[in-house]
C-alpha cells in the first residue's frame, strides 16, 4: 500500500538495514498492540468504520476517537522519541557533518499496527527534512496525530465543481484551494481530513525527527476507486482555466 516507504511490522516483512533494527521494531510493534490505548483505538475503529465508508461516522464518534488520539504518546505505541536538540534541516556544516548527512539519508519508516477492510492504523517515522509528496485520499477520512517532533503540513481541497484545463505541456490540471499550511509540534491535537474538505490532498515535511500516528478509513483500495495519486502544485497564475 505504501511502496515508497520502508515497512516495519510483526508480519516479518521488513526492509531495515540490520538485524538489530529488525528486532527493535518487531518488539515495538508487539508493545503497541498490547497497549491499552492502542486497544481502545482499535475497538473504537471497529465500531465506527465500515469497508464502504458509508454511513460516515457521526460528529460525536469522531470527537470520541480524537479525544483518545489526543492522549497518545510515543511510549503508548512502543516508540522512543528522537533527539530534537540537534540540527533542524537548515544545513550540515561543522564537526558533525558526516553524522548529520547519514541521519538525513535515512528513509521514512512505515510501521503497520493494524489493517482490515474498514481502516488502516499505522505510524510514519520521519528523519529531519524528509518529505511525503503531495497525494490524495479519495473518499477517505484520515486522522493524524503527531506523537513527537515538528511536522510542516500543507494541504488542499478540490474546488467544486471541478475546473479542469490543460497545462503548457498538455497535461491535465485541476483547481484546488489551500486548506492548511502550518507546523504541527507535539504535543498537539489530532488533525482530521475528510473526503471533500479539511485538506484531502496534503504533503508532509519533517522540521525535526518526528512520528505520526495515522488512521485511514476506509483504507486505500484500488479496485474500490481509492487509489493514491501523487500531484504537483503550481500557482494559479501559471494556468488559464
MDAnalysis code that builds the backbone (N, CA, C; Angstrom):
import MDAnalysis as mda
import numpy as np

u = mda.Universe.empty(723, n_residues=241, atom_resindex=np.repeat(np.arange(241), 3), trajectory=True)
u.add_TopologyAttr("name", ["N", "CA", "C"] * 241)
u.add_TopologyAttr("resid", np.arange(1, 242))
u.add_TopologyAttr("resname", ["UNK", "UNK", "UNK", "UNK", "UNK", "UNK", "UNK", "UNK", "UNK", "UNK", "UNK", "UNK", "UNK", "UNK", "UNK", "UNK", "UNK", "UNK", "UNK", "UNK", "UNK", "UNK", "UNK", "UNK", "UNK", "UNK", "UNK", "UNK", "UNK", "UNK", "UNK", "UNK", "UNK", "UNK", "UNK", "UNK", "UNK", "UNK", "UNK", "UNK", "UNK", "UNK", "UNK", "UNK", "UNK", "UNK", "UNK", "UNK", "UNK", "UNK", "UNK", "UNK", "UNK", "UNK", "UNK", "UNK", "UNK", "UNK", "UNK", "UNK", "UNK", "UNK", "UNK", "UNK", "UNK", "UNK", "UNK", "UNK", "UNK", "UNK", "UNK", "UNK", "UNK", "UNK", "UNK", "UNK", "UNK", "UNK", "UNK", "UNK", "UNK", "UNK", "UNK", "UNK", "UNK", "UNK", "UNK", "UNK", "UNK", "UNK", "UNK", "UNK", "UNK", "UNK", "UNK", "UNK", "UNK", "UNK", "UNK", "UNK", "UNK", "UNK", "UNK", "UNK", "UNK", "UNK", "UNK", "UNK", "UNK", "UNK", "UNK", "UNK", "UNK", "UNK", "UNK", "UNK", "UNK", "UNK", "UNK", "UNK", "UNK", "UNK", "UNK", "UNK", "UNK", "UNK", "UNK", "UNK", "UNK", "UNK", "UNK", "UNK", "UNK", "UNK", "UNK", "UNK", "UNK", "UNK", "UNK", "UNK", "UNK", "UNK", "UNK", "UNK", "UNK", "UNK", "UNK", "UNK", "UNK", "UNK", "UNK", "UNK", "UNK", "UNK", "UNK", "UNK", "UNK", "UNK", "UNK", "UNK", "UNK", "UNK", "UNK", "UNK", "UNK", "UNK", "UNK", "UNK", "UNK", "UNK", "UNK", "UNK", "UNK", "UNK", "UNK", "UNK", "UNK", "UNK", "UNK", "UNK", "UNK", "UNK", "UNK", "UNK", "UNK", "UNK", "UNK", "UNK", "UNK", "UNK", "UNK", "UNK", "UNK", "UNK", "UNK", "UNK", "UNK", "UNK", "UNK", "UNK", "UNK", "UNK", "UNK", "UNK", "UNK", "UNK", "UNK", "UNK", "UNK", "UNK", "UNK", "UNK", "UNK", "UNK", "UNK", "UNK", "UNK", "UNK", "UNK", "UNK", "UNK", "UNK", "UNK", "UNK", "UNK", "UNK", "UNK", "UNK", "UNK", "UNK", "UNK", "UNK", "UNK", "UNK", "UNK", "UNK", "UNK", "UNK", "UNK", "UNK", "UNK"])
u.atoms.positions = np.array([
    [0.814, -1.204, 0.000],
    [0.000, 0.000, 0.000],
    [0.847, 1.253, 0.000],
    [1.987, 1.235, 0.715],
    [2.892, 2.376, 0.753],
    [4.249, 1.927, 0.238],
    [4.384, 1.691, -1.066],
    [5.603, 1.071, -1.591],
    [6.836, 1.931, -1.460],
    [6.705, 3.242, -1.277],
    [7.882, 4.110, -1.254],
    [8.545, 4.154, 0.114],
    [7.944, 3.547, 1.122],
    [8.457, 3.660, 2.474],
    [8.944, 2.314, 2.980],
    [9.981, 2.351, 3.795],
    [10.373, 1.133, 4.476],
    [9.280, 0.753, 5.447],
    [9.047, -0.553, 5.561],
    [7.943, -1.037, 6.375],
    [8.468, -1.908, 7.497],
    [7.961, -1.674, 8.717],
    [8.350, -2.473, 9.866],
    [7.089, -3.003, 10.514],
    [6.970, -4.302, 10.660],
    [5.771, -4.874, 11.264],
    [6.095, -6.244, 11.812],
    [5.168, -6.775, 12.643],
    [5.402, -8.115, 13.171],
    [4.875, -9.181, 12.214],
    [4.647, -8.793, 10.952],
    [4.357, -9.770, 9.911],
    [5.654, -10.314, 9.318],
    [6.765, -9.914, 9.884],
    [8.091, -10.342, 9.449],
    [8.419, -9.856, 8.046],
    [7.807, -8.735, 7.628],
    [8.142, -8.126, 6.348],
    [8.803, -6.797, 6.637],
    [10.111, -6.741, 6.482],
    [10.854, -5.553, 6.890],
    [12.052, -5.344, 6.001],
    [12.338, -4.070, 5.704],
    [13.488, -3.725, 4.875],
    [14.370, -2.741, 5.625],
    [14.789, -3.109, 6.797],
    [15.698, -2.279, 7.564],
    [17.124, -2.740, 7.323],
    [18.067, -1.942, 7.767],
    [19.442, -2.171, 7.370],
    [20.114, -3.335, 8.095],
    [19.670, -3.653, 9.292],
    [20.358, -4.727, 10.008],
    [19.418, -5.428, 10.963],
    [19.863, -6.551, 11.507],
    [19.032, -7.361, 12.378],
    [18.716, -6.664, 13.691],
    [19.610, -5.812, 14.151],
    [19.339, -5.078, 15.390],
    [18.102, -4.210, 15.222],
    [18.012, -3.508, 14.109],
    [16.828, -2.709, 13.837],
    [15.592, -3.582, 13.690],
    [15.747, -4.719, 13.041],
    [14.630, -5.655, 12.866],
    [14.052, -6.051, 14.209],
    [14.894, -6.470, 15.126],
    [14.426, -6.905, 16.441],
    [13.762, -5.770, 17.200],
    [14.357, -4.581, 17.114],
    [13.810, -3.443, 17.848],
    [12.412, -3.104, 17.367],
    [12.215, -3.045, 16.056],
    [10.913, -2.648, 15.545],
    [9.878, -3.747, 15.733],
    [10.264, -4.990, 15.639],
    [9.291, -6.046, 15.873],
    [8.831, -5.996, 17.320],
    [9.732, -5.762, 18.242],
    [9.372, -5.641, 19.646],
    [8.450, -4.452, 19.873],
    [8.734, -3.326, 19.218],
    [7.912, -2.140, 19.378],
    [6.502, -2.380, 18.879],
    [6.363, -3.096, 17.770],
    [5.039, -3.370, 17.246],
    [4.249, -4.226, 18.218],
    [4.888, -5.223, 18.801],
    [4.205, -6.057, 19.779],
    [3.761, -5.236, 20.977],
    [4.634, -4.329, 21.431],
    [4.273, -3.462, 22.546],
    [3.082, -2.596, 22.184],
    [3.076, -2.092, 20.947],
    [1.992, -1.214, 20.528],
    [0.656, -1.944, 20.554],
    [0.659, -3.179, 20.097],
    [-0.601, -3.903, 20.021],
    [-1.119, -4.282, 21.404],
    [-0.221, -4.370, 22.398],
    [-0.636, -4.693, 23.749],
    [-1.031, -3.453, 24.534],
    [-0.739, -2.262, 24.012],
    [-1.039, -1.028, 24.707],
    [-2.535, -0.882, 24.910],
    [-2.934, -0.466, 26.108],
    [-4.358, -0.290, 26.388],
    [-4.943, 0.818, 25.528],
    [-4.165, 1.870, 25.238],
    [-4.677, 2.953, 24.406],
    [-4.822, 2.507, 22.957],
    [-3.861, 1.721, 22.461],
    [-3.986, 1.195, 21.110],
    [-5.181, 0.258, 21.022],
    [-5.400, -0.527, 22.055],
    [-6.566, -1.415, 22.092],
    [-7.853, -0.606, 22.074],
    [-7.874, 0.496, 22.812],
    [-9.060, 1.358, 22.829],
    [-9.304, 1.958, 21.444],
    [-8.239, 2.388, 20.768],
    [-8.378, 2.912, 19.412],
    [-8.936, 1.845, 18.474],
    [-8.372, 0.657, 18.571],
    [-8.819, -0.450, 17.730],
    [-10.308, -0.718, 17.917],
    [-10.748, -0.789, 19.159],
    [-12.157, -1.094, 19.439],
    [-13.078, 0.016, 18.931],
    [-12.656, 1.275, 19.108],
    [-13.451, 2.379, 18.586],
    [-13.569, 2.308, 17.063],
    [-12.448, 2.045, 16.405],
    [-12.453, 1.979, 14.947],
    [-13.320, 0.832, 14.440],
    [-13.252, -0.303, 15.110],
    [-14.067, -1.445, 14.711],
    [-15.545, -1.115, 14.790],
    [-15.934, -0.331, 15.780],
    [-17.339, 0.020, 15.969],
    [-17.785, 1.163, 15.064],
    [-16.850, 2.033, 14.681],
    [-17.197, 3.241, 13.932],
    [-17.207, 3.063, 12.426],
    [-16.261, 2.284, 11.891],
    [-15.969, 2.322, 10.470],
    [-16.495, 1.112, 9.724],
    [-16.766, 1.311, 8.432],
    [-17.233, 0.247, 7.551],
    [-16.344, 0.192, 6.314],
    [-16.316, -0.950, 5.599],
    [-15.471, -1.055, 4.404],
    [-15.828, -0.043, 3.322],
    [-17.085, 0.368, 3.237],
    [-17.502, 1.303, 2.199],
    [-17.366, 2.754, 2.625],
    [-17.184, 2.993, 3.922],
    [-17.152, 4.355, 4.421],
    [-18.527, 4.969, 4.561],
    [-19.566, 4.163, 4.402],
    [-20.941, 4.634, 4.489],
    [-21.738, 3.730, 5.442],
    [-22.503, 4.321, 6.362],
    [-22.637, 5.765, 6.586],
    [-21.367, 6.332, 7.233],
    [-21.116, 7.616, 7.023],
    [-19.928, 8.218, 7.649],
    [-20.107, 8.276, 9.161],
    [-19.014, 8.242, 9.925],
    [-19.134, 8.318, 11.383],
    [-19.726, 9.654, 11.807],
    [-20.466, 9.639, 12.893],
    [-21.096, 10.851, 13.400],
    [-20.050, 11.788, 13.994],
    [-20.435, 13.038, 14.176],
    [-19.526, 14.011, 14.794],
    [-19.141, 13.578, 16.200],
    [-20.111, 13.008, 16.929],
    [-19.826, 12.550, 18.292],
    [-18.798, 11.426, 18.283],
    [-18.910, 10.500, 17.316],
    [-17.963, 9.389, 17.235],
    [-16.577, 9.895, 16.859],
    [-16.509, 10.845, 15.921],
    [-15.217, 11.415, 15.517],
    [-14.567, 12.125, 16.692],
    [-15.343, 12.884, 17.439],
    [-14.803, 13.594, 18.610],
    [-14.286, 12.614, 19.660],
    [-14.982, 11.499, 19.821],
    [-14.561, 10.493, 20.799],
    [-13.232, 9.865, 20.391],
    [-13.097, 9.557, 19.100],
    [-11.844, 8.976, 18.621],
    [-10.703, 9.981, 18.758],
    [-10.969, 11.237, 18.420],
    [-9.933, 12.275, 18.543],
    [-9.507, 12.458, 19.992],
    [-10.454, 12.335, 20.919],
    [-10.109, 12.513, 22.335],
    [-9.149, 11.439, 22.813],
    [-9.273, 10.220, 22.268],
    [-8.326, 9.153, 22.612],
    [-6.986, 9.410, 21.930],
    [-7.014, 9.766, 20.649],
    [-5.771, 10.052, 19.932],
    [-5.000, 11.205, 20.570],
    [-5.719, 12.196, 21.074],
    [-5.057, 13.365, 21.669],
    [-4.192, 12.997, 22.865],
    [-4.499, 11.883, 23.510],
    [-3.743, 11.485, 24.709],
    [-2.578, 10.549, 24.384],
    [-2.426, 10.164, 23.101],
    [-1.402, 9.192, 22.751],
    [-0.005, 9.801, 22.850],
    [0.930, 9.008, 23.339],
    [2.336, 9.409, 23.443],
    [3.196, 8.372, 22.723],
    [4.459, 8.696, 22.451],
    [5.331, 7.690, 21.815],
    [5.385, 6.378, 22.594],
    [5.406, 6.470, 23.914],
    [5.503, 5.251, 24.727],
    [4.294, 4.341, 24.535],
    [3.131, 4.918, 24.247],
    [1.920, 4.122, 24.076],
    [1.995, 3.199, 22.874],
    [2.836, 3.539, 21.904],
    [2.980, 2.710, 20.711],
    [4.366, 2.091, 20.619],
    [5.102, 2.112, 21.728],
    [6.401, 1.455, 21.776],
    [7.518, 2.201, 21.080],
    [7.369, 3.535, 20.927],
    [8.414, 4.328, 20.281],
    [9.188, 5.137, 21.311],
    [10.440, 5.406, 20.996],
    [11.266, 6.284, 21.799],
    [11.497, 7.559, 21.017],
    [11.261, 8.706, 21.645],
    [11.390, 9.991, 20.965],
    [12.822, 10.230, 20.525],
    [12.976, 10.695, 19.269],
    [14.295, 11.011, 18.739],
    [14.841, 12.277, 19.381],
    [16.172, 12.438, 19.321],
    [16.804, 13.640, 19.857],
    [16.466, 14.842, 18.982],
    [15.851, 15.852, 19.575],
    [15.437, 17.030, 18.821],
    [16.351, 18.220, 19.060],
    [17.409, 18.063, 19.839],
    [18.260, 19.197, 20.211],
    [19.274, 19.550, 19.136],
    [19.367, 18.716, 18.091],
    [20.413, 18.916, 17.094],
    [19.904, 19.796, 15.965],
    [20.384, 19.564, 14.752],
    [20.001, 20.408, 13.619],
    [18.531, 20.241, 13.276],
    [17.999, 21.204, 12.538],
    [16.605, 21.172, 12.115],
    [16.483, 21.295, 10.599],
    [17.478, 20.794, 9.902],
    [17.387, 20.772, 8.455],
    [17.824, 22.055, 7.792],
    [18.566, 22.930, 8.498],
    [18.966, 24.207, 7.934],
    [20.427, 24.205, 7.466],
    [21.043, 23.047, 7.346],
    [22.435, 22.977, 6.911],
    [23.189, 21.930, 7.700],
    [24.366, 21.525, 7.196],
    [25.086, 20.462, 7.901],
    [26.583, 20.737, 7.937],
    [26.961, 21.997, 8.119],
    [28.370, 22.314, 8.257],
    [28.802, 22.163, 9.707],
    [30.055, 21.797, 9.914],
    [30.558, 21.677, 11.267],
    [31.211, 20.341, 11.508],
    [31.559, 20.082, 12.767],
    [32.308, 18.885, 13.117],
    [31.499, 17.616, 12.913],
    [30.159, 17.703, 13.002],
    [29.350, 16.501, 12.910],
    [28.725, 16.352, 11.533],
    [29.369, 16.891, 10.533],
    [28.802, 16.884, 9.184],
    [28.448, 15.473, 8.723],
    [29.383, 14.535, 8.854],
    [29.136, 13.193, 8.347],
    [27.996, 12.521, 9.082],
    [27.919, 12.705, 10.409],
    [26.829, 12.117, 11.168],
    [25.486, 12.681, 10.725],
    [25.442, 13.980, 10.473],
    [24.193, 14.605, 10.065],
    [23.765, 14.130, 8.678],
    [24.713, 14.021, 7.768],
    [24.379, 13.532, 6.438],
    [23.816, 12.125, 6.528],
    [24.436, 11.282, 7.343],
    [23.955, 9.915, 7.493],
    [22.530, 9.892, 8.026],
    [22.218, 10.802, 8.973],
    [20.874, 10.859, 9.527],
    [19.861, 11.287, 8.467],
    [20.233, 12.266, 7.668],
    [19.293, 12.800, 6.687],
    [19.017, 11.818, 5.546],
    [19.935, 10.913, 5.277],
    [19.722, 9.961, 4.200],
    [18.897, 8.757, 4.639],
    [18.510, 8.691, 5.888],
    [17.679, 7.597, 6.353],
    [16.291, 7.702, 5.733],
    [15.672, 6.581, 5.404],
    [14.341, 6.622, 4.801],
    [13.251, 6.842, 5.843],
    [12.082, 7.239, 5.367],
    [10.899, 7.247, 6.223],
    [10.537, 5.794, 6.509],
    [10.208, 5.510, 7.760],
    [9.846, 4.150, 8.149],
    [8.344, 4.062, 8.366],
    [7.745, 3.025, 7.808],
    [6.303, 2.773, 7.942],
    [6.089, 1.586, 8.880],
    [5.348, 1.814, 9.954],
    [5.073, 0.788, 10.952],
    [3.599, 0.435, 10.902],
    [3.297, -0.789, 10.511],
    [1.923, -1.254, 10.369],
    [1.417, -1.781, 11.713],
    [0.396, -1.120, 12.276],
    [-0.182, -1.590, 13.538],
    [-1.352, -2.529, 13.276],
    [-2.278, -2.096, 12.405],
    [-3.440, -2.953, 12.100],
    [-4.043, -2.507, 10.778],
    [-4.516, -3.475, 9.997],
    [-5.166, -3.160, 8.731],
    [-6.273, -4.160, 8.460],
    [-7.433, -3.660, 8.035],
    [-8.549, -4.517, 7.656],
    [-9.318, -3.820, 6.537],
    [-10.488, -4.339, 6.166],
    [-11.256, -3.753, 5.071],
    [-11.849, -2.397, 5.426],
    [-11.933, -2.087, 6.724],
    [-12.584, -0.851, 7.159],
    [-11.619, 0.281, 7.474],
    [-10.407, -0.055, 7.923],
    [-9.461, 1.003, 8.296],
    [-8.038, 0.479, 8.347],
    [-7.104, 1.422, 8.278],
    [-5.679, 1.151, 8.471],
    [-5.188, 1.995, 9.640],
    [-4.440, 1.380, 10.546],
    [-3.810, 2.092, 11.654],
    [-2.305, 1.903, 11.506],
    [-1.555, 3.010, 11.389],
    [-0.137, 2.899, 11.092],
    [0.620, 4.100, 11.641],
    [1.951, 4.016, 11.610],
    [2.820, 5.095, 12.066],
    [3.879, 5.363, 11.007],
    [4.129, 6.642, 10.739],
    [5.237, 7.058, 9.893],
    [6.288, 7.719, 10.774],
    [7.534, 7.269, 10.678],
    [8.646, 7.858, 11.420],
    [9.537, 8.605, 10.422],
    [9.670, 9.924, 10.622],
    [10.366, 10.799, 9.688],
    [11.726, 11.214, 10.229],
    [12.803, 11.067, 9.463],
    [14.042, 11.775, 9.786],
    [13.880, 13.256, 9.438],
    [14.744, 14.103, 9.980],
    [14.713, 15.533, 9.675],
    [14.784, 15.774, 8.166],
    [13.929, 16.680, 7.683],
    [13.888, 17.133, 6.295],
    [13.299, 16.136, 5.317],
    [12.844, 14.987, 5.770],
    [12.221, 14.032, 4.855],
    [10.814, 14.506, 4.474],
    [10.339, 14.026, 3.331],
    [9.094, 14.531, 2.756],
    [8.226, 13.379, 2.264],
    [6.922, 13.453, 2.527],
    [5.937, 12.646, 1.817],
    [5.293, 13.581, 0.799],
    [5.427, 13.303, -0.500],
    [4.947, 14.245, -1.523],
    [3.432, 14.429, -1.491],
    [2.978, 15.450, -2.219],
    [1.556, 15.780, -2.295],
    [0.773, 14.604, -2.868],
    [-0.240, 14.146, -2.127],
    [-1.030, 12.991, -2.541],
    [-2.449, 13.138, -2.006],
    [-3.357, 12.294, -2.496],
    [-4.754, 12.407, -2.101],
    [-5.233, 11.190, -1.328],
    [-6.478, 11.298, -0.830],
    [-7.139, 10.226, -0.084],
    [-8.585, 10.146, -0.583],
    [-8.802, 9.604, -1.787],
    [-10.131, 9.655, -2.403],
    [-11.198, 8.911, -1.587],
    [-12.257, 9.637, -1.231],
    [-13.359, 9.034, -0.495],
    [-13.018, 8.605, 0.914],
    [-11.921, 9.132, 1.466],
    [-11.423, 8.649, 2.755],
    [-11.415, 9.755, 3.807],
    [-11.475, 9.329, 5.060],
    [-11.270, 10.197, 6.211],
    [-9.976, 9.768, 6.880],
    [-9.136, 10.739, 7.243],
    [-7.824, 10.424, 7.813],
    [-7.626, 11.204, 9.110],
    [-7.248, 10.478, 10.156],
    [-6.915, 11.065, 11.453],
    [-5.397, 11.003, 11.614],
    [-4.773, 12.136, 11.940],
    [-3.314, 12.181, 12.089],
    [-2.951, 12.805, 13.424],
    [-2.118, 12.099, 14.177],
    [-1.658, 12.577, 15.480],
    [-0.135, 12.592, 15.498],
    [0.469, 13.781, 15.658],
    [1.925, 13.887, 15.782],
    [2.316, 13.416, 17.185],
    [3.111, 12.358, 17.248],
    [3.492, 11.775, 18.533],
    [4.683, 12.494, 19.157],
    [5.639, 12.886, 18.338],
    [6.763, 13.695, 18.808],
    [7.332, 14.469, 17.627],
    [8.049, 15.544, 17.926],
    [8.700, 16.331, 16.894],
    [7.788, 17.355, 16.245],
    [8.280, 17.949, 15.147],
    [7.566, 19.000, 14.421],
    [7.436, 18.621, 12.954],
    [6.239, 18.832, 12.411],
    [5.924, 18.441, 11.046],
    [5.201, 19.584, 10.342],
    [5.729, 19.990, 9.179],
    [5.034, 21.000, 8.373],
    [4.014, 20.310, 7.479],
    [2.770, 20.782, 7.552],
    [1.672, 20.220, 6.761],
    [1.155, 21.291, 5.806],
    [1.116, 20.979, 4.545],
    [0.488, 21.844, 3.546],
    [-0.566, 21.012, 2.834],
    [-1.816, 21.483, 2.830],
    [-2.917, 20.665, 2.338],
    [-3.905, 21.493, 1.532],
    [-4.572, 20.820, 0.604],
    [-5.519, 21.457, -0.307],
    [-6.821, 20.669, -0.351],
    [-7.888, 21.369, -0.782],
    [-9.152, 20.731, -1.147],
    [-9.456, 21.080, -2.596],
    [-10.086, 20.144, -3.299],
    [-10.501, 20.428, -4.669],
    [-11.563, 21.512, -4.687],
    [-11.493, 22.376, -5.676],
    [-12.565, 23.343, -5.912],
    [-13.692, 22.622, -6.643],
    [-14.892, 22.719, -6.110],
    [-16.048, 22.075, -6.724],
    [-17.010, 23.126, -7.269],
    [-17.652, 22.899, -8.420],
    [-17.427, 21.755, -9.309],
    [-16.029, 21.795, -9.927],
    [-15.592, 20.644, -10.394],
    [-14.234, 20.526, -10.923],
    [-14.003, 21.502, -12.063],
    [-12.874, 22.189, -12.009],
    [-12.471, 23.113, -13.082],
    [-11.154, 22.607, -13.647],
    [-11.230, 21.994, -14.797],
    [-10.061, 21.365, -15.388],
    [-9.625, 22.098, -16.652],
    [-8.342, 22.014, -16.934],
    [-7.774, 22.640, -18.125],
    [-6.542, 21.839, -18.519],
    [-5.777, 22.373, -19.463],
    [-4.542, 21.740, -19.907],
    [-3.371, 22.643, -19.592],
    [-2.312, 22.048, -19.069],
    [-1.109, 22.793, -18.804],
    [-0.347, 23.057, -20.095],
    [0.762, 23.792, -20.005],
    [1.544, 24.140, -21.209],
    [2.077, 22.937, -21.947],
    [2.241, 21.809, -21.260],
    [2.709, 20.589, -21.919],
    [1.579, 19.594, -22.114],
    [0.339, 20.104, -22.082],
    [-0.860, 19.317, -22.369],
    [-1.165, 18.264, -21.304],
    [-0.694, 18.461, -20.096],
    [-1.102, 17.558, -19.031],
    [-2.293, 18.182, -18.309],
    [-3.211, 17.349, -17.774],
    [-4.420, 17.886, -17.144],
    [-4.103, 18.582, -15.825],
    [-4.791, 19.676, -15.569],
    [-4.662, 20.372, -14.297],
    [-6.057, 20.602, -13.735],
    [-6.135, 20.660, -12.414],
    [-7.411, 20.873, -11.741],
    [-7.205, 21.864, -10.616],
    [-8.175, 22.742, -10.428],
    [-8.056, 23.807, -9.453],
    [-8.313, 23.291, -8.036],
    [-7.419, 23.663, -7.115],
    [-7.578, 23.329, -5.703],
    [-7.314, 24.578, -4.875],
    [-7.821, 24.592, -3.659],
    [-7.628, 25.733, -2.768],
    [-6.878, 25.301, -1.521],
    [-6.036, 26.192, -1.020],
    [-5.237, 25.889, 0.165],
    [-6.145, 25.775, 1.390],
    [-5.987, 24.687, 2.136],
    [-6.789, 24.464, 3.338],
    [-5.954, 24.541, 4.609],
    [-4.712, 24.074, 4.566],
    [-3.843, 24.028, 5.744],
    [-2.429, 24.358, 5.319],
    [-1.766, 25.192, 6.096],
    [-0.341, 25.481, 5.874],
    [0.254, 25.864, 7.226],
    [0.728, 24.870, 7.980],
    [1.205, 25.140, 9.326],
    [2.142, 24.042, 9.800],
    [2.839, 24.349, 10.869],
    [3.724, 23.377, 11.509],
    [3.019, 22.831, 12.748],
    [2.940, 21.516, 12.829],
    [2.375, 20.844, 13.989],
    [3.517, 20.356, 14.862],
    [3.513, 20.744, 16.136],
    [4.563, 20.352, 17.067],
    [3.936, 19.644, 18.260],
    [4.406, 18.436, 18.547],
    [3.875, 17.692, 19.687],
    [4.274, 18.372, 20.999],
    [3.376, 18.353, 21.998],
    [2.031, 17.775, 21.959],
    [1.039, 18.702, 21.282],
    [0.188, 18.133, 20.444],
    [-0.826, 18.929, 19.753],
    [-2.040, 18.042, 19.506],
    [-3.134, 18.668, 19.115],
    [-4.362, 17.927, 18.879],
    [-4.314, 17.116, 17.596],
    [-5.286, 16.260, 17.437],
    [-5.405, 15.407, 16.258],
    [-5.957, 16.203, 15.081],
    [-5.366, 16.014, 13.906],
    [-5.866, 16.624, 12.672],
    [-6.754, 15.620, 11.948],
    [-7.852, 16.114, 11.365],
    [-8.779, 15.252, 10.635],
    [-9.025, 15.837, 9.257],
    [-8.865, 15.024, 8.220],
    [-9.263, 15.436, 6.881],
    [-10.376, 14.508, 6.410],
    [-11.278, 15.082, 5.623],
    [-12.481, 14.378, 5.182],
    [-12.450, 14.202, 3.660],
    [-13.372, 13.405, 3.113],
    [-13.351, 13.162, 1.664],
    [-13.387, 14.427, 0.809],
    [-14.063, 15.486, 1.280],
    [-14.219, 16.686, 0.461],
    [-13.692, 17.963, 1.119],
    [-13.202, 17.867, 2.329],
    [-12.695, 19.079, 2.981],
    [-11.702, 18.718, 4.068],
    [-11.048, 19.746, 4.605],
    [-10.068, 19.530, 5.659],
    [-8.659, 19.317, 5.159],
    [-8.478, 19.346, 3.812],
    [-7.138, 19.151, 3.255],
    [-6.904, 17.748, 2.760],
    [-7.812, 17.236, 1.910],
    [-7.714, 15.849, 1.458],
    [-6.467, 15.565, 0.644],
    [-5.903, 16.595, 0.012],
    [-4.602, 16.447, -0.654],
    [-3.565, 17.121, 0.232],
    [-2.542, 16.402, 0.632],
    [-1.560, 17.046, 1.506],
    [-0.174, 16.463, 1.311],
    [0.818, 17.240, 1.789],
    [2.159, 16.675, 1.882],
    [2.805, 17.123, 3.185],
    [3.740, 16.291, 3.632],
    [4.396, 16.481, 4.920],
    [5.885, 16.722, 4.713],
    [6.443, 17.621, 5.521],
    [7.885, 17.828, 5.578],
    [8.311, 17.825, 7.040],
    [9.271, 16.986, 7.390],
    [9.714, 16.881, 8.778],
    [10.637, 18.048, 9.122],
    [10.214, 18.909, 10.034],
    [11.049, 20.002, 10.521],
    [12.112, 19.458, 11.471],
    [11.740, 18.482, 12.268],
    [12.648, 17.746, 13.147],
    [12.341, 16.262, 12.977],
    [13.130, 15.366, 13.573],
    [12.685, 13.976, 13.609],
    [11.300, 13.924, 14.244],
    [10.382, 13.174, 13.652],
    [9.023, 13.145, 14.174],
    [8.351, 11.830, 13.803],
    [7.241, 11.561, 14.474],
    [6.448, 10.371, 14.190],
    [4.983, 10.763, 14.170],
    [4.231, 10.172, 13.235],
    [2.811, 10.477, 13.077],
    [2.019, 9.180, 13.095],
    [1.031, 9.136, 13.963],
    [0.094, 8.017, 14.016],
    [-1.093, 8.351, 13.120],
    [-1.361, 7.516, 12.126],
    [-2.442, 7.741, 11.171],
    [-3.503, 6.652, 11.284],
    [-4.765, 7.066, 11.140],
    [-5.866, 6.138, 10.951],
    [-6.580, 6.558, 9.674],
    [-6.631, 5.670, 8.686],
    [-7.255, 5.951, 7.398],
    [-8.490, 5.076, 7.244],
    [-9.634, 5.680, 6.897],
    [-10.855, 4.912, 6.739],
    [-11.715, 5.456, 5.612],
    [-12.252, 4.599, 4.747],
    [-11.761, 3.232, 4.530],
    [-10.346, 3.286, 3.967],
    [-9.633, 2.180, 3.981],
    [-8.235, 2.206, 3.546],
    [-8.110, 2.330, 2.031],
    [-6.905, 2.635, 1.571],
    [-6.651, 2.624, 0.121],
    [-7.022, 1.253, -0.449],
    [-7.745, 1.292, -1.570],
    [-8.106, 0.042, -2.250],
    [-8.429, 0.378, -3.693],
    [-7.544, 0.020, -4.593],
    [-7.642, 0.463, -5.978],
    [-8.911, -0.028, -6.659],
    [-9.314, -1.287, -6.396],
    [-10.499, -1.812, -7.077],
    [-11.792, -1.192, -6.567],
    [-11.706, -0.421, -5.475],
    [-12.870, 0.298, -4.972],
    [-12.791, 1.789, -5.294],
    [-11.815, 2.165, -6.131],
    [-11.679, 3.553, -6.541],
    [-10.879, 4.408, -5.582],
    [-10.208, 3.778, -4.642],
    [-9.421, 4.530, -3.667],
    [-7.935, 4.295, -3.934],
    [-7.473, 4.827, -5.037],
    [-6.068, 4.729, -5.432],
    [-5.344, 6.004, -5.029],
    [-4.162, 5.856, -4.454],
    [-3.371, 7.019, -4.063],
    [-2.708, 7.615, -5.297],
    [-2.985, 8.908, -5.540],
    [-2.413, 9.621, -6.670],
    [-1.527, 10.747, -6.165],
    [-0.357, 10.916, -6.767],
    [0.566, 11.979, -6.396],
    [0.426, 13.151, -7.372],
    [0.633, 14.374, -6.851],
    [0.421, 15.587, -7.631],
    [1.600, 16.545, -7.469],
    [1.616, 17.552, -8.340],
    [2.481, 18.718, -8.176],
    [1.583, 19.948, -8.115],
    [1.910, 20.859, -7.234],
    [1.117, 22.083, -7.126],
    [1.833, 23.229, -7.809],
    [1.050, 24.044, -8.513],
    [1.556, 25.199, -9.234],
    [0.715, 26.426, -8.875],
    [1.266, 27.616, -8.974],
    [0.463, 28.831, -8.722],
    [-0.698, 28.912, -9.708],
    [-1.812, 29.422, -9.235],
    [-2.986, 29.585, -10.075],
    [-2.674, 30.420, -11.317],
    [-1.814, 31.411, -11.153],
    [-1.500, 32.328, -12.252],
    [-0.722, 31.659, -13.381],
    [-0.235, 30.441, -13.159],
    [0.545, 29.762, -14.194],
    [-0.324, 29.161, -15.284],
    [-1.667, 29.113, -15.052],
    [-2.558, 28.469, -15.993],
    [-3.761, 29.361, -16.279],
    [-4.297, 29.204, -17.475],
    [-5.527, 29.913, -17.851],
    [-6.651, 28.884, -17.894],
    [-7.537, 28.921, -16.902],
    [-8.618, 27.935, -16.837],
    [-9.818, 28.410, -17.629],
])
